[in-house]
Amino acid sequence: MIEVVDNYFPDWLVEGVSKELELMPVTYTNSSHKDFENTKFFGNTLMKDDMFTGQYWWFIDYFNRCIYNDVCRSYNISHCARVLLNAQLPNMNGSDHIDADDENHLSVIYMGHGNSGDTVFESKRVPFKLGRMVIFNSHLVHRGEAPTEGYRVSLGAVYPLFDPFQLSNVLGGTHDHIGSHGSVSSH
């Protein structure tokens, strides 16, 4: 299942978020693989396990509430495992990867800034469109292509399709739900 959602957010919000994303701090130490030299790109982890990793950003809070209560309401999502900011320049292609080690997670990519850099799956290519959301099972192989020009920024969110806090109680402790395929993945 790969679902594309266009025009969910009003144009004024999409444009405002785009301007903010263009100025967000990033590092050049992110990769969709543990071997950072393979596919290094810019990025930043914005949220992990429902907690902001740095400064609070209003759009992530709003975005997650839209996912929980509207866009993905049928999945009964109540927890955000992570939100990553992925940024690329021309010739900075991502590589094929998965966002979780099992099929019990849902990924949502938000195409936040730029004008090119498709998201490519084994069976489908989703063209870059500002404000577009791409929803899919986190175990699907995908990659983010570099923009043909300028600066491309996407947000990659991962949501467990179960209550991780109930699972933690059953297992008797904490449990890492996200794959071991690197800390950040390019979308």
N, C-alpha and C positions, 0 to 999 in steps of 0.2 A: 504494500500500500504506500503510494506516494501521493499526497494531497497538496495542491497548490491553492493558496488563499490570496487573492488580490483585493485591493481596495477596502480592506478591513478598517484601517485607520484613515482619518481624514487627511487630505493633502497638507494642510497647515502643520499637522503633527508630524507627518512623514518628513517634511522639509526641515522642520525644527530639530528633530532627532538626527537627521542627516548632518546638519551643521554641528551638532554637539559631538557626534561620533567622529567627525573629521578631526576634532581637537583633542580627543581622548588620549591619554598617555598610553604608550605601548612599549614593549621591549622586542628586541630582535633575537629572541631566544626560544621561540615557540615552534613546535613541529607536531605533525600528526603521528610521528614515530619517536621511539626512544633515541634513535640516532639522529640528533638534531641537524647534522650536516646534510642529510638526505633532502629534506624539504623545509628549510628554515624560512620563517615568515614572521611578521609582526603580530603581536597579540597581547592579551591580558586576561586573566581570570577575574571576572567581575563578581561572581557569586558561587559559593560552594555550600551545599547542604543548607539551603535557605538563609545563609548568612552572607552579607556583603564582605568581600575580601579586602576592600579598601573603602573609599568614600561611597556613601549612599548615592544612588542615581535613581531619580524618580521614575524614569522610563522602564527600568527593569522591574520595579515593583508593580507598575501599571500593566506591563506586558504579561507578567506571571498571573496577575488577577484575571486578565482577559483569557489566558490559556485555561486556567482552572474553571472559571465560571461561564465561559461562552464558547470559545473556539474549540476546545477539546473537552467540553463538559461531559460528553458520553463516556470518557475514559475514567472519570472520577479521580482525577489527579489532584493531589493536595500537597505535593512536595517537589521542590526543584533541587535536583542533584547538583547542577552547575549551569552557569551561563558564561560563555567565553566570548571575548571580542577577538575576531580574526581580521587581520588587515594585510592587504597584498598590493604590490606594485606590479607593473608589467614584467613578464618573465618570471614571476614568483609563484609558479603553479603549486597547488597542493598535490598530495599523493593519495591514492586509494586507501581508505581506512574505514573502521567502524567506530561508533561512539560508545558502545557498551559490549561487554563480553557475552551477553545473552539477549534474548528477544523480549525481555520484560521491561524495556525502557522505550520511551518515545522521544524523538528528537524534533526540535523545531528550529529551523534556520530563519532568521529575519534578515533580509537584504537591506542594509541600513544606509549605505553611502556608496556612490559611484554610478557608473553607467554600463558596466560590462563585467564579465567573470561569472560564467554559468556554474551551476551546481550539477555535477554529472554522476549518475548512477549507472550500474551495469546495463539497465534496461531503458533508461530515460535520461534526457538532458533537459534541465530546467533553466531557461534563460534568465539572466539577471534582470530584475525589475525593482526599482526603488520601492520599498514598503511591502514587498512580497514576503509571504511566509510559506515555507516548504515543510510539511509535516510527514514524518516517516518513522518506521521502526528503527531504533538506534543500532540494530544489528545489520542493517543494509550497508553494503560497501558503497562509498561515495567519495567525491573529492570536490574541492573548490578550485576552479580555474582562475588564473590571473586575469586582471583586466587588460584590455588592449591598450588602454591609456589611463592616466590618472591614478587614483587611490580608491581601492575597493574595501569596504568594511562590512562584515556580517556579524551577527550575533548567533551563537550556537548554544541552544538550551537543551538540556537532557532532563527528562522527568521519569521517575520510576512508575511503572503501572501496578504498583502495590504500595502499601503503607510501610515504609522502611522502619518506622518506629515499632510497629507490631512485630515485624520480622526480627528486629534486634532483640525484643523481649523473648521471642521463641528461641533464638539462637544463643541467648544469654550474654549478649554484648554488642559491640558495634560491628558493622558489616559494611565494607566498601562495595558499592554497587556499580561503580564506573570501571570501564575497561582499563587494561594496563597498556594501552596503545599510545602512550604519551599523555602529557598534561593538557595539551591544547590541540584542537584539530581544525583544519582550515575548511571553511564552508563557502 
